Amino acid sequence: MKIALFRLPRPVIPPLPFDTALAASLAVLSGLALLAPSQLPETLSFTLRSLLNILPFLLFSILVAATARATGADSLIARAFQGRTSVMIASAAMLGALSPFCSCGVIPLVAALLAMGVPLSAVMAFWLASPVMDPSMFVLTIGVMGLPFALGKTLAAMGIGLLGGLVVHLLQRSGLFTDPLRAGAGNGGCAGNQVRSPSQVVWKFWPDPERRNRFLGESYRNAAFLGKWLLLAFLLESLMLAYIPADLVVRLVGTDSWLSLASATLIGVPAYLNGYAALPLVGGLVQQGMAPGAAMAFLVAGGITSVPAAIAVFALARLPVFLVYVALALVGSLTAGLLYGLVT
C-alpha cells in the first residue's frame, strides 16, 4: 500500500545574478589567492569597509529608483518632448540628467521617440545627458566624491545635452539627418511604451499589489545590479591603490592642463567599466593625485562613450549620427573637465 506524502511547495527564490561582474570579482579573488596571497586579506578588508561606508547611499538610491518605477513617475519623461524645439531640447537635457532609466531602457525609448517624429535635436539632448547622471548615480556620487562633484557632474550632463541638442538642431536646419535610424531599427521596448502611452502617476502605490510587487522586484534588481558592480569596483580599487604608483597617476592626469584633461577624456573611452564601478575607482585615483577636472572629464566621457553604450548607439543610429554623438561626447567632456578644474 502506497502512502501519499504531503510535500510543501518549494519557495520561489530569485536566481542569483551571476554574470560578468560577479565572474570578474571571483577571478580577482582567485587570482589574488594564487598569485598574491598576502594581498588577499587587505583587499577583502578594504572592500568590506568600502561597501559598509557606502551602504546608506546605496540603499537610498535603490529606494529612489524603485519608487519611481512603482509610482509610474518615470512616465513623466514623455512631457519633455512637447512644444517648441528649443523648449524640448532644454527639457530633454534636464530630464536626461535626472531620469531613472537604465542603459537598457534608454535605447528603446530613443527609438520610440525618433519613430514618433520627435526632432533628433531633442532626442540627442536626452541621449547625451542620460548616461552621465541619474538619481542613483547622484546619491552614490555624493557618497564617493562629495556633493560639489555630484552637482558639477549633473550640470555637466545638462550642459552636454544642451550642446548636443543645439548642434544637431543647426545641422538639421542645413538638411542633415533626415533619416537618423538604421533600417530595421524598432521603436518598441518597455521604455518606449512610457512615451506612446504615458501612465498616470500614483504616489500612494503600496496598497496596489501590482505596484507593490513592481517596487519589490525593482528593488531586488537594483540591489543586485549595484551590488555586483560596486563589489568589483572596490576590489579593483584596492588593487589599484596597492600596485599603481601614485607618481604615475600624477604625471598622467595630475593637473588640469589641456594635456591631462585630454588624456583623461580619451582614456575614459576604453577604460570605462560601468558608471557605478568607475566611480570608486576614480575616487581612488583622486586620492592618489588625479586632478578634479581630469576626474570629471574621465567620468563624463566614459559614461557617454563606454563600449556598451557606444555599441547600442551604433546599432540604432546611422553612422553620421553615431559619429556626431561621439564627437559631441568628447568635446563636451573635455569642456566639462576644464570648467570644473577652473572652479575647484
KAVEN-V567046 format. One record per helix or strand of 2 or more residues. SS is the DSSP state (2 for helix, 1 for strand). FROM is the first residue (numbers start at 0). TO is the last residue. If there is no record, write none. Layout:
BEGIN
ss={SS	SS}
from={FROM	FROM}
to={TO	TO}
END
This chain:
BEGIN
ss={2	2	2	2	2	2	2	2	2	2	2	2	2	2	2	2}
from={19	36	72	84	102	119	134	146	189	208	245	257	274	291	306	318}
to={34	70	80	97	114	129	144	172	195	242	252	270	286	304	315	342}
END
